[in-house]
Amino acid sequence: MRKSGDKNFLKFVFIASAVFLLSTNFPCPPPFRPDTPPLLGILHQREYSECSQFFSAGYTLFVFPYKSENWQIVIDMEMMSFEYGKKWEWGKGNAVEVYLPIYYTYAGFMDSFVLKYHEFLGISPGPREVRPKNAFAYQVLGPQGVVQEASSGLGLGDMEVRVLLPIKRAAQLPLSFALSADLPTGSEKFGFSNGRTDWGLSLFGRNAQPDFHWGWSISRFFPSSFGNVRRISLRDFTSITLYGQIRQKWIRTQGKSAPLYLQFRWFESPFQASGISAWDRNTLELFMGVSLYHKGVPWFFGFSEDLAGGLTPDISFLLSTQWE
């Protein structure tokens, strides 16, 4: 697709997403799963939500050109994602959730903007300065040759199914347990799936007050493999999240306060030792967002930032909504 076509497609997607989002409601913290290109086909953290339906549109910038003695990894792309989730409840707090994502990866057009943004803030551009501008690349080479190689394109991601069971039903500090599975419905050609089923176990704690909502989660994931050319085994890994949402009084739209959202997520790398520290190290990610109102309808906008120089994107934007 040519650059002009990419820009027209991007405009269409975000206009369509905005029209959809402005017709819905946002009463809960978002149960989004951050978009990280190397982890698209690997089950990882998703937060707890009390809402019955969820929709999100995201935009991610990711550059990762590193090599060691035995490994060479070059991933350079911009990515749009769209995800719909649905929850079915039964009994006292039991629920089944299904999430189905769609991804579109391409060369993008924001490299110059990001370089100027970093220059303005006095931040090092890092590996982005050694890559050609607005170019697409996705290749992972290991000791035995090509492990993962993907082209740009549009396709389905893996469908996540999650069963939630309450452990403690207290009004103020409820606890829930979840069993999750990533079903291989995604495209291996584009790097959206590992072609196998992954499993995960999670424990959620939360406390919802009229003006403040906070929560935490700890999860253990059991990924099967990585690679669409030559499969390599992965390590089981742990993910921990702490988040809070507060209704402040300074930012208001249409007479209503705009809740502010803050989340920290730490997780271990699922990859075996490659000699590339950014690939092997544990990752810390910050996510911030705000709920705003338009014509009486609230919608959510947020962005994430990589704090540890690991597997998370340079920057990622999220537009989402939920409703009962």
C-alpha positions as CSV (number, residue, x, y, z in Angstrom):
1,M,0.0,0.0,0.0
2,R,1.4,3.4,-0.9
3,K,1.9,6.2,1.7
4,S,-1.1,8.2,0.5
5,G,-3.3,5.1,0.7
6,D,-2.0,4.4,4.2
7,K,-2.9,7.9,5.4
8,N,-6.4,7.7,3.9
9,F,-6.9,4.3,5.4
10,L,-5.8,5.7,8.8
11,K,-8.1,8.6,8.6
12,F,-11.0,6.4,7.7
13,V,-10.3,4.0,10.6
14,F,-10.1,6.7,13.3
15,I,-13.2,8.5,12.0
16,A,-15.2,5.3,12.0
17,S,-13.9,4.4,15.5
18,A,-14.8,7.9,16.8
19,V,-18.3,7.6,15.5
20,F,-18.7,4.2,17.2
21,L,-17.2,5.3,20.5
22,L,-19.3,8.5,20.8
23,S,-22.5,6.4,20.6
24,T,-21.6,4.3,23.7
25,N,-20.7,4.6,27.4
26,F,-17.6,4.2,29.5
27,P,-18.4,3.3,33.1
28,C,-15.4,1.1,33.9
29,P,-11.6,1.0,33.8
30,P,-10.6,-0.6,30.4
31,P,-9.7,-4.3,30.2
32,F,-7.2,-3.6,27.4
33,R,-4.2,-5.8,26.6
34,P,-1.2,-3.6,25.5
35,D,-0.2,-4.1,21.9
36,T,3.4,-5.3,21.7
37,P,4.4,-6.7,18.2
38,P,6.6,-9.6,19.5
39,L,3.9,-10.6,21.9
40,L,0.9,-10.4,19.7
41,G,0.7,-14.2,19.5
42,I,1.5,-14.8,23.1
43,L,-1.1,-14.6,25.9
44,H,-0.3,-11.8,28.4
45,Q,-1.9,-9.4,30.9
46,R,-5.5,-8.1,30.7
47,E,-7.1,-6.2,33.5
48,Y,-10.4,-7.0,35.3
49,S,-13.6,-5.1,34.2
50,E,-17.1,-5.2,35.5
51,C,-18.6,-4.1,32.1
52,S,-20.3,-6.5,29.7
53,Q,-18.9,-5.2,26.4
54,F,-15.7,-3.5,25.4
55,F,-14.3,-1.9,22.2
56,S,-10.9,-0.3,21.6
57,A,-8.9,1.2,18.8
58,G,-5.1,1.5,19.3
59,Y,-2.1,2.9,17.4
60,T,1.4,1.6,18.3
61,L,4.9,2.6,17.2
62,F,7.6,0.0,17.7
63,V,11.3,-0.1,16.7
64,F,13.6,-2.9,17.8
65,P,16.9,-3.3,15.8
66,Y,19.4,-5.2,17.9
67,K,21.8,-8.1,17.5
68,S,24.1,-10.3,19.6
69,E,26.6,-13.0,18.8
70,N,23.9,-15.5,17.9
71,W,20.8,-13.4,17.4
72,Q,19.7,-10.6,15.1
73,I,16.3,-9.0,15.6
74,V,14.9,-6.2,13.4
75,I,11.3,-5.2,14.1
76,D,10.2,-1.8,12.7
77,M,6.5,-0.9,12.2
78,E,3.5,1.1,13.0
79,M,0.4,-0.8,13.9
80,M,-3.4,-0.2,14.3
81,S,-5.5,-2.5,16.4
82,F,-9.2,-3.0,17.0
83,E,-10.6,-5.2,19.6
84,Y,-14.1,-6.2,20.7
85,G,-14.8,-8.0,24.0
86,K,-18.0,-9.5,25.4
87,K,-18.8,-10.9,28.9
88,W,-21.5,-13.4,29.8
89,E,-22.3,-13.8,33.5
90,W,-24.0,-16.6,35.4
91,G,-24.6,-17.4,39.1
92,K,-23.0,-15.0,41.6
93,G,-20.1,-13.4,39.9
94,N,-19.1,-16.1,37.5
95,A,-18.4,-15.0,34.0
96,V,-16.9,-16.0,30.6
97,E,-15.2,-13.3,28.5
98,V,-14.2,-13.4,24.8
99,Y,-11.9,-10.9,23.1
100,L,-11.2,-10.8,19.4
101,P,-8.6,-8.4,18.0
102,I,-7.8,-7.2,14.4
103,Y,-4.4,-5.8,13.6
104,Y,-3.0,-3.8,10.7
105,T,0.8,-3.4,10.4
106,Y,2.6,-1.2,7.9
107,A,5.6,1.1,7.5
108,G,3.8,4.1,8.9
109,F,4.5,7.8,8.6
110,M,5.3,9.1,12.2
111,D,9.1,8.5,12.4
112,S,10.0,12.2,11.7
113,F,7.4,13.4,14.2
114,V,8.8,11.0,16.9
115,L,12.4,12.1,16.2
116,K,11.5,15.8,16.5
117,Y,9.4,15.0,19.7
118,H,12.4,13.3,21.3
119,E,14.7,16.2,20.2
120,F,12.4,18.8,21.7
121,L,12.4,16.9,25.0
122,G,16.1,16.3,24.9
123,I,15.6,12.5,24.9
124,S,17.8,10.2,22.9
125,P,16.0,8.7,19.9
126,G,17.6,5.4,20.7
127,P,17.6,2.7,17.9
128,R,15.1,4.7,15.8
129,E,18.0,6.9,14.4
130,V,19.7,3.9,12.9
131,R,16.6,2.8,10.9
132,P,15.4,4.3,7.6
133,K,12.4,6.5,8.1
134,N,8.9,4.9,7.6
135,A,10.2,1.5,6.7
136,F,8.7,-1.9,7.6
137,A,10.7,-4.8,8.9
138,Y,10.0,-7.9,10.9
139,Q,12.7,-10.6,11.1
140,V,14.0,-12.6,14.0
141,L,17.2,-14.6,13.3
142,G,18.5,-17.2,15.9
143,P,21.5,-19.5,16.0
144,Q,19.8,-22.0,13.6
145,G,18.5,-19.3,11.1
146,V,15.2,-17.5,10.7
147,V,12.8,-17.9,13.6
148,Q,10.1,-15.4,12.8
149,E,9.5,-13.4,9.6
150,A,6.4,-11.4,8.8
151,S,5.1,-9.1,6.2
152,S,2.8,-6.1,6.7
153,G,-0.9,-6.6,6.4
154,L,-4.4,-6.8,7.9
155,G,-5.6,-9.8,9.8
156,L,-7.2,-11.4,12.8
157,G,-5.3,-11.9,16.1
158,D,-5.6,-14.8,18.5
159,M,-9.0,-15.0,20.3
160,E,-8.7,-14.8,24.1
161,V,-11.2,-16.7,26.2
162,R,-11.2,-16.0,30.0
163,V,-13.3,-17.6,32.8
164,L,-13.7,-15.5,35.9
165,L,-14.6,-17.0,39.3
166,P,-15.1,-15.0,42.5
167,I,-13.0,-15.9,45.5
168,K,-14.2,-13.2,47.9
169,R,-17.4,-11.4,47.3
170,A,-16.9,-8.5,49.8
171,A,-18.3,-5.2,48.7
172,Q,-15.1,-3.2,49.3
173,L,-12.3,-5.7,48.5
174,P,-13.5,-8.5,46.3
175,L,-11.0,-11.0,44.9
176,S,-11.4,-12.9,41.6
177,F,-9.6,-15.8,39.9
178,A,-9.3,-16.2,36.2
179,L,-8.3,-19.0,33.8
180,S,-7.3,-17.7,30.3
181,A,-6.5,-19.2,27.0
182,D,-5.3,-17.7,23.7
183,L,-6.8,-19.7,20.8
184,P,-4.8,-19.7,17.5
185,T,-7.3,-17.8,15.3
186,G,-4.7,-15.2,14.2
187,S,-2.5,-14.9,11.1
188,E,1.0,-16.4,11.5
189,K,2.0,-14.8,8.2
190,F,1.7,-11.4,9.7
191,G,3.1,-12.4,13.1
192,F,-0.3,-12.1,14.9
193,S,-0.3,-15.7,16.2
194,N,2.1,-18.4,17.3
195,G,-0.2,-21.1,16.0
196,R,-0.6,-22.7,19.4
197,T,-2.8,-22.4,22.5
198,D,-1.3,-20.5,25.5
199,W,-2.7,-20.6,29.0
200,G,-2.7,-18.2,32.0
201,L,-3.8,-18.0,35.6
202,S,-4.6,-14.6,37.2
203,L,-5.7,-13.2,40.6
204,F,-7.5,-9.8,40.7
205,G,-8.1,-7.5,43.7
206,R,-10.0,-4.2,43.5
207,N,-11.7,-1.5,45.5
208,A,-14.4,0.8,43.9
209,Q,-15.4,4.0,45.7
210,P,-17.6,6.8,44.3
211,D,-14.6,8.9,43.4
212,F,-11.7,6.4,43.4
213,H,-11.2,3.0,41.9
214,W,-8.0,1.0,42.3
215,G,-6.9,-2.5,41.7
216,W,-4.1,-5.0,41.3
217,S,-3.5,-8.2,39.5
218,I,-0.8,-10.9,39.4
219,S,-0.7,-13.5,36.6
220,R,1.4,-16.5,35.6
221,F,1.4,-17.4,31.9
222,F,2.4,-20.6,30.1
223,P,3.2,-19.8,26.5
224,S,3.8,-22.6,24.0
225,S,6.3,-21.4,21.4
226,F,7.4,-18.5,19.2
227,G,8.2,-18.4,15.5
228,N,6.4,-19.0,12.2
229,V,9.4,-20.4,10.4
230,R,11.3,-22.2,13.1
231,R,9.7,-22.7,16.5
232,I,11.6,-21.9,19.7
233,S,10.4,-22.7,23.2
234,L,9.4,-19.9,25.6
235,R,9.7,-19.5,29.4
236,D,6.7,-19.3,31.7
237,F,6.5,-15.7,32.9
238,T,4.8,-13.5,35.6
239,S,3.1,-10.2,35.1
240,I,2.0,-7.8,37.9
241,T,-0.2,-4.7,37.5
242,L,-1.2,-1.9,39.8
243,Y,-3.8,0.7,38.6
244,G,-6.0,3.5,39.9
245,Q,-8.7,5.7,38.6
246,I,-9.8,8.9,40.3
247,R,-12.5,11.5,39.7
248,Q,-10.7,14.8,40.0
249,K,-12.4,18.3,40.1
250,W,-10.1,20.3,37.8
251,I,-10.8,18.8,34.4
252,R,-14.5,18.8,33.5
253,T,-16.5,18.4,30.3
254,Q,-20.2,19.3,30.1
255,G,-20.4,19.7,33.9
256,K,-18.9,16.3,34.6
257,S,-15.5,15.4,36.1
258,A,-13.1,13.5,33.9
259,P,-11.7,10.5,35.7
260,L,-7.9,10.1,35.4
261,Y,-6.4,6.6,35.0
262,L,-2.9,5.5,35.9
263,Q,-1.4,2.0,35.5
264,F,2.0,0.4,36.0
265,R,2.7,-3.1,34.5
266,W,5.7,-5.2,35.1
267,F,6.4,-8.5,33.4
268,E,9.1,-11.0,32.8
269,S,10.4,-11.6,29.3
270,P,9.1,-15.0,27.9
271,F,12.2,-15.4,25.7
272,Q,15.2,-17.5,26.4
273,A,18.6,-15.8,26.8
274,S,19.6,-14.3,23.5
275,G,22.4,-11.9,24.6
276,I,20.2,-8.9,23.7
277,S,19.4,-7.2,27.0
278,A,16.3,-5.4,25.6
279,W,14.9,-8.7,24.5
280,D,15.7,-10.7,27.6
281,R,15.1,-8.2,30.4
282,N,12.0,-7.7,32.5
283,T,9.8,-4.8,31.4
284,L,8.1,-1.9,33.1
285,E,5.4,0.0,31.3
286,L,3.4,3.1,32.3
287,F,-0.1,3.7,31.0
288,M,-2.0,7.0,31.5
289,G,-5.5,8.0,30.4
290,V,-8.6,10.2,30.9
291,S,-12.3,9.8,30.4
292,L,-13.9,12.8,28.6
293,Y,-17.5,13.6,27.7
294,H,-19.0,14.5,24.4
295,K,-22.7,15.3,24.1
296,G,-23.3,13.6,27.4
297,V,-21.3,10.4,26.4
298,P,-18.0,9.6,28.1
299,W,-15.1,8.1,26.1
300,F,-11.6,7.1,27.1
301,F,-8.2,8.1,25.6
302,G,-4.8,7.0,26.9
303,F,-1.2,6.3,26.0
304,S,1.6,4.0,27.2
305,E,5.3,4.6,27.6
306,D,8.1,2.1,27.9
307,L,10.0,2.8,31.2
308,A,12.6,0.0,30.9
309,G,13.7,-0.1,27.3
310,G,12.3,-3.6,26.9
311,L,9.7,-5.3,24.8
312,T,7.0,-2.7,25.1
313,P,6.3,-0.1,22.3
314,D,8.1,3.2,22.1
315,I,4.6,4.8,22.5
316,S,1.1,3.4,22.1
317,F,-2.2,5.3,21.9
318,L,-5.6,3.8,22.9
319,L,-9.2,5.0,22.3
320,S,-11.7,2.8,24.0
321,T,-15.2,2.4,25.5
322,Q,-17.2,0.0,27.6
323,W,-20.9,-0.4,28.3
324,E,-23.2,-2.4,30.5
